[in-house]
Amino acid sequence: MAGGWARDGAVQEQIDASISDELARLKARKTPQGQSLTHCAECEEPIPEKRRAAIPGVKLCIDCQHDRDSTYQARGGINRRGSKDSQLK
């Protein structure tokens, strides 16, 4: 359902492109590699053996990792390919 100057399916194409961009960004995130630390790199608390076995190369304890993951990271807007009007013309 497109309107105005947009061709049919243009809105869905934009949605699909945004989703594929986000999936590619998530897949490109760095994952821990190498030897796991026995103690957290930030608070120096021991990292449980099961966590080290589950995540190779882990450097942070669960609490420090949760704090890092929950911090706000500003990113660009949803439509990173241009404005809606310019995309659909």
N, CA, C and O atoms as a printed pandas DataFrame, in Angstrom:
     atom_number atom_name residue_name chain_id  residue_number  x_coord  y_coord  z_coord
0              1         N          MET        A               1    0.843   -1.177    0.000
1              2        CA          MET        A               1    0.000    0.000    0.000
2              3         C          MET        A               1    0.885    1.236    0.000
3              4         O          MET        A               1    1.301    1.696    1.063
4              5         N          ALA        A               2    1.164    1.750   -1.111
5              6        CA          ALA        A               2    1.947    2.978   -1.218
6              7         C          ALA        A               2    1.017    4.112   -1.611
7              8         O          ALA        A               2   -0.062    3.880   -2.156
8              9         N          GLY        A               3    1.426    5.304   -1.341
9             10        CA          GLY        A               3    0.604    6.446   -1.687
10            11         C          GLY        A               3    1.438    7.516   -2.345
11            12         O          GLY        A               3    2.662    7.524   -2.213
12            13         N          GLY        A               4    0.793    8.417   -3.049
13            14        CA          GLY        A               4    1.519    9.505   -3.694
14            15         C          GLY        A               4    2.398    9.003   -4.818
15            16         O          GLY        A               4    1.944    8.260   -5.688
16            17         N          TRP        A               5    3.674    9.413   -4.800
17            18        CA          TRP        A               5    4.610    9.069   -5.864
18            19         C          TRP        A               5    5.314    7.733   -5.620
19            20         O          TRP        A               5    6.071    7.262   -6.468
20            21         N          ALA        A               6    5.066    7.145   -4.489
21            22        CA          ALA        A               6    5.767    5.890   -4.155
22            23         C          ALA        A               6    5.162    4.721   -4.915
23            24         O          ALA        A               6    3.949    4.654   -5.118
24            25         N          ARG        A               7    6.019    3.807   -5.329
25            26        CA          ARG        A               7    5.539    2.615   -6.024
26            27         C          ARG        A               7    5.013    1.607   -4.994
27            28         O          ARG        A               7    5.293    1.719   -3.801
28            29         N          ASP        A               8    4.264    0.645   -5.468
29            30        CA          ASP        A               8    3.744   -0.381   -4.571
30            31         C          ASP        A               8    4.891   -1.169   -3.954
31            32         O          ASP        A               8    5.838   -1.546   -4.645
32            33         N          GLY        A               9    4.804   -1.412   -2.669
33            34        CA          GLY        A               9    5.818   -2.185   -1.967
34            35         C          GLY        A               9    6.996   -1.376   -1.473
35            36         O          GLY        A               9    7.885   -1.940   -0.836
36            37         N          ALA        A              10    7.046   -0.078   -1.736
37            38        CA          ALA        A              10    8.192    0.741   -1.330
38            39         C          ALA        A              10    8.294    0.859    0.183
39            40         O          ALA        A              10    9.397    0.855    0.729
40            41         N          VAL        A              11    7.176    0.961    0.856
41            42        CA          VAL        A              11    7.190    1.073    2.317
42            43         C          VAL        A              11    7.716   -0.221    2.925
43            44         O          VAL        A              11    8.544   -0.189    3.836
44            45         N          GLN        A              12    7.245   -1.349    2.430
45            46        CA          GLN        A              12    7.711   -2.632    2.954
46            47         C          GLN        A              12    9.197   -2.838    2.666
47            48         O          GLN        A              12    9.912   -3.417    3.484
48            49         N          GLU        A              13    9.665   -2.367    1.510
49            50        CA          GLU        A              13   11.086   -2.463    1.196
50            51         C          GLU        A              13   11.921   -1.670    2.196
51            52         O          GLU        A              13   12.991   -2.116    2.609
52            53         N          GLN        A              14   11.435   -0.498    2.584
53            54        CA          GLN        A              14   12.146    0.324    3.571
54            55         C          GLN        A              14   12.181   -0.381    4.925
55            56         O          GLN        A              14   13.207   -0.378    5.604
56            57         N          ILE        A              15   11.073   -0.977    5.309
57            58        CA          ILE        A              15   11.019   -1.712    6.578
58            59         C          ILE        A              15   11.992   -2.881    6.539
59            60         O          ILE        A              15   12.749   -3.089    7.487
60            61         N          ASP        A              16   11.979   -3.644    5.456
61            62        CA          ASP        A              16   12.882   -4.786    5.314
62            63         C          ASP        A              16   14.344   -4.340    5.344
63            64         O          ASP        A              16   15.183   -5.009    5.948
64            65         N          ALA        A              17   14.652   -3.226    4.701
65            66        CA          ALA        A              17   16.021   -2.720    4.689
66            67         C          ALA        A              17   16.467   -2.309    6.081
67            68         O          ALA        A              17   17.606   -2.569    6.470
68            69         N          SER        A              18   15.586   -1.671    6.832
69            70        CA          SER        A              18   15.921   -1.267    8.195
70            71         C          SER        A              18   16.172   -2.484    9.073
71            72         O          SER        A              18   17.103   -2.489    9.877
72            73         N          ILE        A              19   15.352   -3.510    8.924
73            74        CA          ILE        A              19   15.519   -4.729    9.714
74            75         C          ILE        A              19   16.827   -5.426    9.354
75            76         O          ILE        A              19   17.556   -5.865   10.244
76            77         N          SER        A              20   17.130   -5.532    8.071
77            78        CA          SER        A              20   18.367   -6.205    7.676
78            79         C          SER        A              20   19.600   -5.412    8.115
79            80         O          SER        A              20   20.620   -6.009    8.459
80            81         N          ASP        A              21   19.523   -4.079    8.109
81            82        CA          ASP        A              21   20.627   -3.260    8.607
82            83         C          ASP        A              21   20.865   -3.516   10.091
83            84         O          ASP        A              21   22.008   -3.642   10.530
84            85         N          GLU        A              22   19.793   -3.591   10.853
85            86        CA          GLU        A              22   19.912   -3.813   12.294
86            87         C          GLU        A              22   20.456   -5.216   12.585
87            88         O          GLU        A              22   21.288   -5.379   13.478
88            89         N          LEU        A              23   20.003   -6.214   11.853
89            90        CA          LEU        A              23   20.520   -7.570   12.043
90            91         C          LEU        A              23   22.010   -7.645   11.705
91            92         O          LEU        A              23   22.773   -8.314   12.402
92            93         N          ALA        A              24   22.418   -6.968   10.648
93            94        CA          ALA        A              24   23.833   -6.957   10.283
94            95         C          ALA        A              24   24.662   -6.266   11.356
95            96         O          ALA        A              24   25.776   -6.698   11.654
96            97         N          ARG        A              25   24.128   -5.195   11.941
97            98        CA          ARG        A              25   24.839   -4.499   13.016
98            99         C          ARG        A              25   25.005   -5.399   14.230
99           100         O          ARG        A              25   26.069   -5.418   14.849
100          101         N          LEU        A              26   23.957   -6.148   14.577
101          102        CA          LEU        A              26   24.029   -7.043   15.727
102          103         C          LEU        A              26   25.007   -8.190   15.484
103          104         O          LEU        A              26   25.740   -8.584   16.391
104          105         N          LYS        A              27   25.020   -8.723   14.271
105          106        CA          LYS        A              27   25.928   -9.822   13.960
106          107         C          LYS        A              27   27.377   -9.360   13.948
107          108         O          LYS        A              27   28.278  -10.160   14.203
108          109         N          ALA        A              28   27.620   -8.089   13.659
109          110        CA          ALA        A              28   28.978   -7.562   13.572
110          111         C          ALA        A              28   29.558   -7.180   14.936
111          112         O          ALA        A              28   30.732   -6.822   15.030
112          113         N          ARG        A              29   28.749   -7.255   15.987
113          114        CA          ARG        A              29   29.248   -6.904   17.321
114          115         C          ARG        A              29   30.387   -7.825   17.715
115          116         O          ARG        A              29   30.401   -9.009   17.378
116          117         N          LYS        A              30   31.325   -7.266   18.424
117          118        CA          LYS        A              30   32.468   -8.052   18.864
118          119         C          LYS        A              30   32.028   -9.047   19.936
119          120         O          LYS        A              30   31.264   -8.704   20.838
120          121         N          THR        A              31   32.510  -10.259   19.830
121          122        CA          THR        A              31   32.247  -11.273   20.835
122          123         C          THR        A              31   33.549  -11.576   21.558
123          124         O          THR        A              31   34.626  -11.478   20.969
124          125         N          PRO        A              32   33.457  -11.940   22.827
125          126        CA          PRO        A              32   34.685  -12.250   23.564
126          127         C          PRO        A              32   35.437  -13.405   22.906
127          128         O          PRO        A              32   34.826  -14.366   22.439
128          129         N          GLN        A              33   36.743  -13.305   22.871
129          130        CA          GLN        A              33   37.577  -14.359   22.306
130          131         C          GLN        A              33   38.801  -14.535   23.194
131          132         O          GLN        A              33   39.146  -13.656   23.984
132          133         N          GLY        A              34   39.438  -15.669   23.052
133          134        CA          GLY        A              34   40.659  -15.928   23.792
134          135         C          GLY        A              34   40.382  -16.552   25.145
135          136         O          GLY        A              34   39.321  -17.135   25.371
136          137         N          GLN        A              35   41.335  -16.424   26.028
137          138        CA          GLN        A              35   41.256  -17.021   27.356
138          139         C          GLN        A              35   40.365  -16.183   28.264
139          140         O          GLN        A              35   40.484  -14.958   28.303
140          141         N          SER        A              36   39.476  -16.842   28.991
141          142        CA          SER        A              36   38.627  -16.157   29.961
142          143         C          SER        A              36   39.447  -15.771   31.181
143          144         O          SER        A              36   40.374  -16.480   31.572
144          145         N          LEU        A              37   39.103  -14.659   31.764
145          146        CA          LEU        A              37   39.752  -14.247   33.001
146          147         C          LEU        A              37   39.109  -14.982   34.180
147          148         O          LEU        A              37   37.931  -15.336   34.127
148          149         N          THR        A              38   39.865  -15.204   35.214
149          150        CA          THR        A              38   39.307  -15.834   36.415
150          151         C          THR        A              38   38.668  -14.805   37.326
151          152         O          THR        A              38   37.809  -15.136   38.143
152          153         N          HIS        A              39   39.092  -13.543   37.184
153          154        CA          HIS        A              39   38.537  -12.456   37.990
154          155         C          HIS        A              39   38.114  -11.314   37.062
155          156         O          HIS        A              39   38.730  -11.079   36.022
156          157         N          CYS        A              40   37.069  -10.622   37.453
157          158        CA          CYS        A              40   36.493   -9.542   36.647
158          159         C          CYS        A              40   37.526   -8.439   36.400
159          160         O          CYS        A              40   38.278   -8.070   37.302
160          161         N          ALA        A              41   37.555   -7.923   35.185
161          162        CA          ALA        A              41   38.496   -6.869   34.807
162          163         C          ALA        A              41   38.142   -5.530   35.448
163          164         O          ALA        A              41   38.996   -4.646   35.526
164          165         N          GLU        A              42   36.898   -5.360   35.910
165          166        CA          GLU        A              42   36.495   -4.084   36.500
166          167         C          GLU        A              42   36.468   -4.111   38.020
167          168         O          GLU        A              42   37.024   -3.223   38.666
168          169         N          CYS        A              43   35.822   -5.127   38.602
169          170        CA          CYS        A              43   35.658   -5.147   40.059
170          171         C          CYS        A              43   36.536   -6.191   40.752
171          172         O          CYS        A              43   36.594   -6.230   41.981
172          173         N          GLU        A              44   37.214   -7.032   39.981
173          174        CA          GLU        A              44   38.119   -8.061   40.471
174          175         C          GLU        A              44   37.440   -9.144   41.318
175          176         O          GLU        A              44   38.103   -9.843   42.084
176          177         N          GLU        A              45   36.119   -9.277   41.177
177          178        CA          GLU        A              45   35.409  -10.391   41.812
178          179         C          GLU        A              45   35.654  -11.651   40.984
179          180         O          GLU        A              45   35.857  -11.553   39.774
180          181         N          PRO        A              46   35.640  -12.839   41.609
181          182        CA          PRO        A              46   35.840  -14.073   40.835
182          183         C          PRO        A              46   34.700  -14.282   39.832
183          184         O          PRO        A              46   33.534  -14.047   40.149
184          185         N          ILE        A              47   35.049  -14.726   38.623
185          186        CA          ILE        A              47   34.053  -15.074   37.606
186          187         C          ILE        A              47   33.765  -16.564   37.750
187          188         O          ILE        A              47   34.695  -17.370   37.717
188          189         N          PRO        A              48   32.488  -16.953   37.910
189          190        CA          PRO        A              48   32.160  -18.372   38.105
190          191         C          PRO        A              48   32.653  -19.235   36.941
191          192         O          PRO        A              48   32.658  -18.807   35.787
192          193         N          GLU        A              49   33.062  -20.445   37.270
193          194        CA          GLU        A              49   33.586  -21.392   36.276
194          195         C          GLU        A              49   32.576  -21.657   35.166
195          196         O          GLU        A              49   32.951  -21.755   33.997
196          197         N          LYS        A              50   31.281  -21.776   35.526
197          198        CA          LYS        A              50   30.255  -22.056   34.517
198          199         C          LYS        A              50   30.131  -20.905   33.527
199          200         O          LYS        A              50   29.893  -21.141   32.342
200          201         N          ARG        A              51   30.286  -19.672   33.983
201          202        CA          ARG        A              51   30.237  -18.519   33.073
202          203         C          ARG        A              51   31.440  -18.544   32.140
203          204         O          ARG        A              51   31.298  -18.292   30.943
204          205         N          ARG        A              52   32.615  -18.844   32.668
205          206        CA          ARG        A              52   33.819  -18.904   31.844
206          207         C          ARG        A              52   33.728  -20.013   30.804
207          208         O          ARG        A              52   34.242  -19.872   29.694
208          209         N          ALA        A              53   33.071  -21.122   31.163
209          210        CA          ALA        A              53   32.917  -22.227   30.213
210          211         C          ALA        A              53   31.873  -21.899   29.150
211          212         O          ALA        A              53   32.011  -22.301   27.995
212          213         N          ALA        A              54   30.830  -21.169   29.541
213          214        CA          ALA        A              54   29.742  -20.850   28.612
214          215         C          ALA        A              54   30.128  -19.762   27.614
215          216         O          ALA        A              54   29.682  -19.783   26.467
216          217         N          ILE        A              55   30.957  -18.811   28.048
217          218        CA          ILE        A              55   31.333  -17.676   27.196
218          219         C          ILE        A              55   32.851  -17.615   27.114
219          220         O          ILE        A              55   33.484  -17.011   27.980
220          221         N          PRO        A              56   33.448  -18.223   26.099
221          222        CA          PRO        A              56   34.907  -18.173   25.968
222          223         C          PRO        A              56   35.404  -16.735   25.842
223          224         O          PRO        A              56   34.857  -15.950   25.069
224          225         N          GLY        A              57   36.424  -16.401   26.591
225          226        CA          GLY        A              57   37.000  -15.059   26.521
226          227         C          GLY        A              57   36.298  -14.037   27.377
227          228         O          GLY        A              57   36.527  -12.839   27.211
228          229         N          VAL        A              58   35.445  -14.474   28.294
229          230        CA          VAL        A              58   34.709  -13.523   29.132
230          231         C          VAL        A              58   35.685  -12.756   30.026
231          232         O          VAL        A              58   36.627  -13.331   30.571
232          233         N          LYS        A              59   35.445  -11.452   30.169
233          234        CA          LYS        A              59   36.333  -10.590   30.948
234          235         C          LYS        A              59   35.637   -9.950   32.142
235          236         O          LYS        A              59   36.298   -9.444   33.049
236          237         N          LEU        A              60   34.289   -9.971   32.146
237          238        CA          LEU        A              60   33.537   -9.291   33.191
238          239         C          LEU        A              60   32.629  -10.258   33.940
239          240         O          LEU        A              60   32.153  -11.243   33.376
240          241         N          CYS        A              61   32.394   -9.965   35.221
241          242        CA          CYS        A              61   31.422  -10.742   35.985
242          243         C          CYS        A              61   30.012  -10.374   35.509
243          244         O          CYS        A              61   29.838   -9.448   34.717
244          245         N          ILE        A              62   29.037  -11.090   35.988
245          246        CA          ILE        A              62   27.660  -10.871   35.532
246          247         C          ILE        A              62   27.180   -9.471   35.882
247          248         O          ILE        A              62   26.550   -8.813   35.055
248          249         N          ASP        A              63   27.467   -9.003   37.096
249          250        CA          ASP        A              63   27.001   -7.670   37.511
250          251         C          ASP        A              63   27.625   -6.562   36.661
251          252         O          ASP        A              63   26.923   -5.653   36.218
252          253         N          CYS        A              64   28.919   -6.631   36.434
253          254        CA          CYS        A              64   29.581   -5.600   35.625
254          255         C          CYS        A              64   29.112   -5.653   34.168
255          256         O          CYS        A              64   28.951   -4.615   33.527
256          257         N          GLN        A              65   28.893   -6.862   33.650
257          258        CA          GLN        A              65   28.393   -6.986   32.282
258          259         C          GLN        A              65   26.990   -6.412   32.169
259          260         O          GLN        A              65   26.662   -5.752   31.183
260          261         N          HIS        A              66   26.161   -6.661   33.177
261          262        CA          HIS        A              66   24.798   -6.110   33.180
262          263         C          HIS        A              66   24.840   -4.589   33.211
263          264         O          HIS        A              66   24.091   -3.933   32.488
264          265         N          ASP        A              67   25.715   -4.022   34.046
265          266        CA          ASP        A              67   25.841   -2.564   34.110
266          267         C          ASP        A              67   26.278   -1.994   32.765
267          268         O          ASP        A              67   25.761   -0.966   32.327
268          269         N          ARG        A              68   27.221   -2.653   32.112
269          270        CA          ARG        A              68   27.709   -2.181   30.810
270          271         C          ARG        A              68   26.617   -2.289   29.746
271          272         O          ARG        A              68   26.456   -1.385   28.927
272          273         N          ASP        A              69   25.865   -3.397   29.757
273          274        CA          ASP        A              69   24.811   -3.593   28.759
274          275         C          ASP        A              69   23.643   -2.639   28.945
275          276         O          ASP        A              69   22.967   -2.289   27.978
276          277         N          SER        A              70   23.399   -2.213   30.186
277          278        CA          SER        A              70   22.224   -1.384   30.441
278          279         C          SER        A              70   22.493    0.109   30.261
279          280         O          SER        A              70   21.565    0.912   30.358
280          281         N          THR        A              71   23.741    0.495   30.002
281          282        CA          THR        A              71   24.010    1.920   29.788
282          283         C          THR        A              71   23.450    2.330   28.423
283          284         O          THR        A              71   23.506    1.569   27.458
284          285         N          TYR        A              72   22.922    3.524   28.369
285          286        CA          TYR        A              72   22.297    4.036   27.154
286          287         C          TYR        A              72   23.351    4.372   26.116
287          288         O          TYR        A              72   24.321    5.070   26.412
288          289         N          GLN        A              73   23.164    3.877   24.900
289          290        CA          GLN        A              73   24.054    4.198   23.795
290          291         C          GLN        A              73   23.216    4.781   22.659
291          292         O          GLN        A              73   22.438    4.077   22.016
292          293         N          ALA        A              74   23.389    6.061   22.432
293          294        CA          ALA        A              74   22.621    6.732   21.387
294          295         C          ALA        A              74   23.067    6.244   20.016
295          296         O          ALA        A              74   24.260    6.083   19.762
296          297         N          ARG        A              75   22.109    6.013   19.145
297          298        CA          ARG        A              75   22.388    5.611   17.765
298          299         C          ARG        A              75   21.597    6.519   16.849
299          300         O          ARG        A              75   20.817    7.360   17.298
300          301         N          GLY        A              76   21.810    6.337   15.564
301          302        CA          GLY        A              76   21.067    7.104   14.577
302          303         C          GLY        A              76   19.594    6.741   14.600
303          304         O          GLY        A              76   19.197    5.792   15.275
304          305         N          GLY        A              77   18.800    7.473   13.883
305          306        CA          GLY        A              77   17.369    7.219   13.826
306          307         C          GLY        A              77   17.025    5.931   13.112
307          308         O          GLY        A              77   17.907    5.227   12.620
308          309         N          ILE        A              78   15.759    5.631   13.058
309          310        CA          ILE        A              78   15.286    4.401   12.443
310          311         C          ILE        A              78   15.568    4.397   10.944
311          312         O          ILE        A              78   16.062    3.405   10.407
312          313         N          ASN        A              79   15.260    5.489   10.276
313          314        CA          ASN        A              79   15.436    5.559    8.827
314          315         C          ASN        A              79   16.832    6.090    8.519
315          316         O          ASN        A              79   17.016    7.294    8.342
316          317         N          ARG        A              80   17.816    5.192    8.455
317          318        CA          ARG        A              80   19.196    5.602    8.235
318          319         C          ARG        A              80   19.531    5.776    6.761
319          320         O          ARG        A              80   20.652    6.164    6.430
320          321         N          ARG        A              81   18.607    5.505    5.888
321          322        CA          ARG        A              81   18.894    5.604    4.455
322          323         C          ARG        A              81   18.406    6.919    3.840
323          324         O          ARG        A              81   18.512    7.111    2.629
324          325         N          GLY        A              82   17.893    7.791    4.638
325          326        CA          GLY        A              82   17.402    9.060    4.119
326          327         C          GLY        A              82   15.998    9.301    4.620
327          328         O          GLY        A              82   15.416    8.438    5.277
328          329         N          SER        A              83   15.461   10.435    4.327
329          330        CA          SER        A              83   14.123   10.747    4.807
330          331         C          SER        A              83   13.093    9.878    4.080
331          332         O          SER        A              83   13.336    9.360    2.990
332          333         N          LYS        A              84   11.959    9.744    4.714
333          334        CA          LYS        A              84   10.901    8.905    4.144
334          335         C          LYS        A              84   10.498    9.415    2.760
335          336         O          LYS        A              84   10.298    8.626    1.836
336          337         N          ASP        A              85   10.380   10.734    2.621
337          338        CA          ASP        A              85    9.949   11.287    1.343
338          339         C          ASP        A              85   10.956   11.013    0.229
339          340         O          ASP        A              85   10.579   10.671   -0.891
340          341         N          SER        A              86   12.245   11.167    0.550
341          342        CA          SER        A              86   13.243   10.963   -0.506
342          343         C          SER        A              86   13.378    9.479   -0.852
343          344         O          SER        A              86   13.717    9.134   -1.984
344          345         N          GLN        A              87   13.118    8.612    0.109
345          346        CA          GLN        A              87   13.230    7.178   -0.129
346          347         C          GLN        A              87   12.088    6.667   -0.996
347          348         O          GLN        A              87   12.288    5.765   -1.810
348          349         N          LEU        A              88   10.912    7.221   -0.834
349          350        CA          LEU        A              88    9.725    6.676   -1.483
350          351         C          LEU        A              88    9.401    7.313   -2.822
351          352         O          LEU        A              88    8.457    6.879   -3.482
352          353         N          LYS        A              89   10.132    8.308   -3.245
353          354        CA          LYS        A              89    9.828    8.964   -4.528
354          355         C          LYS        A              89   10.365    8.170   -5.685
355          356         O          LYS        A              89   10.203    8.570   -6.837
